[in-house]
Amino acid sequence: QMTLTIVISLLLNEVMHKGFKRIVQTIIYLPHFLSWVVVASLFILFLSQGGIVNAIISAFGGEPIYFLGSSAWWRPIYLAILAWREVGWGTVIFLAALSGIDPELYEAAKIDGSNRLQQMIYITLPHLFPVIAIVLIMNLAKIFNLFESVMVLYNSLVYDVSDVLQTYVYRTGIREFRFAYATAIGLFKSLIAFVLVVTANRITKRLKDED
């Protein structure tokens, strides 16, 4: 998701037509304001056996697929939905960082004969690195807190591919009343999340020092 966000931000930064750029930004940013309950309801309708997607499949002679009940399909669909909802918010952060890059650097690069791709590699990306590092650390901290987005989309048919720590803790502690076990899982999750964040922070600092 983060890679997709950076790519879209770089592409939008190259768009010269301000009106078109604002329209695209608005379209990809709007889903962020929808609650996960609304998002899940929409995609359940689209992907149900009687939904639009299966209607198209049936029209071409295929067999309807219960996408959100399929172990093969659940993860790709979830990741696509997650990207659709969150990529727009990430582009706001990266575009704000891109707007702070001194235009004189690009002018100097043009004089030296650099093309758009070279300017992106040697000017844009190095200036984006501090923001990329911060967003990476924030995203690592959020990975172990995935709950609502999974909870509203998964079901018992796909527990083997859709379960995350937070949903497992919820089912174990709240539904099965195994509070001590659920607490132990939660503490272990917090420890691993802390180690990941600290490790990512040290790696990004070393990379920055090398640059």
N, C-alpha and C positions, 0 to 999 in steps of 0.2 A: 504493500500500500504506500509506504513512504517513497519507494523508488518511482512508482506511478505518479505520486504527487509532485516530485521534483521534476520529472520529465514534462508533465503538463504545465508546470510553472515556467520552465525554460521555454517551452513552445509559445505560451501566452506572452511571455516577455518579448518574443521576436515579432509578435503581431503589431503592425504599424497602425492599423485602422482602429482608433480608440472606441468607436461605437460597437464594432463587432467584438472587440476584446471585452467590453463591459457586458454585452449580452451573454457571451460564453461564461464569463465569471459568475453572473447571476444564476444561470441555468445549473451550473455544477455546484453552486453554493447553497441553493435553496433546500435540497434534501437534508442538509444538516439540521434544519429547524423542525423537521418532522420527528415525532417521538418514535421509539422503536416499536411500540404497539401498532401505530399507524402503518409504519413501513412493513411490519410482519403481516398485517392484515392485507395490504395491497399485494404483496408477493405470494401469499397463500392463495389469494383469489386467482392471480395470474397463472400459478404453477399447479393448482389443484387438477384433479383428473378431468374436471369439467371446465377448466379455465381456458384462457385465450391461447396459451402456448400449446396445450394438448389438442385444442380445436384445430390449430394449424397443422400439427403432426398428423391428426386423423384425416385432415383434408388431403394430405399427400399419401395416404394409405398406411401410415405408421400406427403402432400401438400406443395408446395413452400411457404416460409414465407418471407415477406418483413421486415427483422430484424430491420433495422434502421428507419422504419416507424411504428414500433409497440411499443406502450406504455409499454407493458409487457417486451419487450426484450431490449429496448434502454439502460436503465441504466446498467444492467449487462454487456452488450457488451462494453459500454463506459468505465466502470471501468476495464474490462479485457484489453482493448486496452491501457488505461492509465498505468496500471501496467506493461504490456509488454514493453512499451516504456521507463518508468522511473525507474523501479526496478534496472536495471543494473547500472545506475549512482549512486544510493544509496548504492549499495554494495561496490563500490569503496571507499566511505567515511568510511563505517564501517570496511571494511577489512584493511584499513590504520590504523584505531584505534586499531584493533585487533593485528596488527603486532607490536604495541608498548608495549604490555603486557610482562612483564618480564617472560621468560621461566622458571626461577628458581621457580616461584610460582607453576607452574604445576608439576615440579619435586618434590617439597616438598609435594604437594597434593597426588601424586602417592605413595610416601613413607608412607604417612598417611593412605593409602588404599582407596583413593577416585577414583571412576570410571569416565568415560568421562562426563556423565550427571551431576554428582556432581561438577566436575571442571567447567563445563559450567555455572551452576547455581551460584556457590559461588565465582568464580574467574572472568570468562569472562564477565558475565552480569553486575556485579558491576563496572568493569573497563570501560564498554561501556556506563554507565549511563550518564556521562557528554556529550558525543557525541549525545546520544539519545535525551537528553534535548534540545540541540542546534538545531538539525534537526527538532524536534517537533515544536519549536518556529518558525523556518523558514517556515515549512509547513503550520502552522496556518496563517501566514502572506500571504501565496500564495493562500490559499483556496478562498479568496474573489476576487482574480485576475484571476480566470479561465475565459478564453475567447476564445483564438484561438482553443484549442482542442475541445471545445463544438461547436464553430461556424462552423467548417468545417464538423461536423458529424451530426448536428441536422437539422430538417426541420419543417415546420408548422404542420405536423401530430403529432409531439411529443413534442410540446411546453409545454404541461402540466407536463411532467416528465423530460424534458431536460433543461429547461430554468434556467439560473443562473443570478445573479445580473448584471454581466457585459454585457451579451447578452441582458438582458432586458433594461438596460440603453442605449445600442447601438440602439435597435429598437425604444425605446421611444424618444431618443434625435435626432438621425440621420435620421431615417426613418419617424417618426411622427412629428418631429420639435418641440417637447415639451421640450425645453432646460432647463427651470426653474425646471420642475419636475424631469428630468434626473439628473440635478445637485444636487438636494436635496437627491435623492437616492444615488448618489455617495458619498456625504458627510456622510450620515448615515452609508453606508458600511464602510467607513474609520474609523468612530468612533467605530463601533462594532469590526472591525479587531484590532484596538488599544487595546480595552478592553480585547479581547481574548489573545493577545500576552502578555500583562502585567500580566494577571491572570496566564497564563501558566508559565511565568518566575518566579512568586512568588511561585507557587506550586512546581516547580522543585527545587528551592532554599531550600524550607522547607524539601522536601524529601532528598536532599543532606545533610542537617544539621542533620537530623534524622539518616542517615547512618553513 
